């Protein structure tokens, strides 16, 4: 299960050599996964409510799910720029539809646009700073607009009363913060795994799988420092195979490598 998830999140990374761009693709795939989870979470709540307006919103948000999966597909085939834009547009359209279809701004769901204003920097590489700027300005403007021009909520939602409305607001805020926390945690976790893999490759001989000279020098310096600090003796053993050149000359370097 873990390996399947890792393969899903790394879709498209194998086509790219640039490590920074690989990280952006990974973040975009994680964002798509969070989008699907968020859609399912809210759709479940809306269906359980039995409210016709909320159920209509649930059906619309569920229709956005396949587009979130399409984000990963685009990354897989190298359309990284389009994938990042599609992910942000899905999120923005879904929230705007929810506001005008019945949720309104009564429960502060427009707070999502404040998040959408800053997360693009995680999805776009530095050379795409124009897209980051456009999305920042657009989402900031939308957030300010809804903050200064409230949209009426469905009558059933307004009838909940101040206590329940406050509870719903808390759920929305917790959902936003949880999504951001999960995004940062998962991105950091996967990045750490990738860094460990790169570090292992840098410290290992690709032919034999044994520690290479770089790791030897690192460990040797550490042991020298420890020996000097503790005033303890340090021994170094060197091994060499006599006449190994004859093996390569006779059977070839392939046999020698084996």
Protein Blocks (a to p, Z undefined) as FASTA:
>chain_A
ZZmmmmmmmgojlmpmblklmmmmmmmmmmmmmmmmmmmmmmmmmmmnopaklmmmmmmm
mmmmmmmmmmmmmmmnopamlmmmmmmmmmmmmmmmmmmnonommnopmmmmmmmmmmmm
mmpcfklmmmmmmmmmmmmmmmmmmmmmccdddfklmmnojklmmmmmmmmmmmmmmmmm
mmmmmmmmmmmmmmmmmmmmmmpcfklopacfklmmmmmmmmmmmmmmnopacddddddd
ehklmmmmmnopklmmZZ
